[in-house]
Amino acid sequence: PRSRYGHPSRSCDALGGDAMINIFSELSAPMLLSNGTQGGGVVSQPFAFVGLGTLAQSERDKGVLFNSRGLIDGIRGSFGLGIALPLAGSSRVELTFAMPFWAQRHDVRQPWQIGLRWGSHN
């Protein structure tokens, strides 16, 4: 979607569907970020990831539950690197850099992301 000035709009969720297929893999390891004192620092978690997925709308009005062509045409994939830092409890904040290797022509590409993750992540 675009704003009335022709710029990409972030006021709605452009990715939504009735069927989803997703494959994701992440490799990570703990790493101590020292604060200069003996035994002090924060245990961070650098990681690398790769993901491939697709979304499709239901086509019940055409007599089929899902059109396989819609699933194929909507494929997106990316790989990247990041670092996670612990927050209170089992939460963490993540800084991620991602590069798409399979994107759609109309996608807005945003390589840098900051995310929050709550709950168990081990």
ChimeraX attribute file (.defattr): number of C-alpha atoms within 10 A of each C-alpha:
attribute: neighborCount
match mode: 1-to-1
recipient: residues
	/A:1	15
	/A:2	11
	/A:3	10
	/A:4	8
	/A:5	7
	/A:6	8
	/A:7	9
	/A:8	13
	/A:9	14
	/A:10	11
	/A:11	9
	/A:12	8
	/A:13	8
	/A:14	10
	/A:15	10
	/A:16	11
	/A:17	12
	/A:18	11
	/A:19	15
	/A:20	13
	/A:21	11
	/A:22	12
	/A:23	10
	/A:24	12
	/A:25	10
	/A:26	12
	/A:27	11
	/A:28	14
	/A:29	11
	/A:30	13
	/A:31	12
	/A:32	12
	/A:33	13
	/A:34	12
	/A:35	10
	/A:36	8
	/A:37	7
	/A:38	7
	/A:39	9
	/A:40	11
	/A:41	12
	/A:42	14
	/A:43	15
	/A:44	18
	/A:45	19
	/A:46	18
	/A:47	17
	/A:48	17
	/A:49	16
	/A:50	18
	/A:51	16
	/A:52	17
	/A:53	17
	/A:54	20
	/A:55	20
	/A:56	22
	/A:57	15
	/A:58	16
	/A:59	13
	/A:60	10
	/A:61	7
	/A:62	9
	/A:63	9
	/A:64	10
	/A:65	13
	/A:66	16
	/A:67	16
	/A:68	10
	/A:69	9
	/A:70	16
	/A:71	18
	/A:72	13
	/A:73	12
	/A:74	16
	/A:75	17
	/A:76	18
	/A:77	19
	/A:78	17
	/A:79	18
	/A:80	17
	/A:81	17
	/A:82	18
	/A:83	20
	/A:84	22
	/A:85	16
	/A:86	16
	/A:87	12
	/A:88	7
	/A:89	9
	/A:90	12
	/A:91	16
	/A:92	20
	/A:93	16
	/A:94	20
	/A:95	15
	/A:96	19
	/A:97	16
	/A:98	19
	/A:99	16
	/A:100	17
	/A:101	12
	/A:102	14
	/A:103	15
	/A:104	13
	/A:105	6
	/A:106	8
	/A:107	12
	/A:108	12
	/A:109	11
	/A:110	10
	/A:111	12
	/A:112	12
	/A:113	11
	/A:114	12
	/A:115	10
	/A:116	13
	/A:117	14
	/A:118	12
	/A:119	9
	/A:120	9
	/A:121	8
	/A:122	4
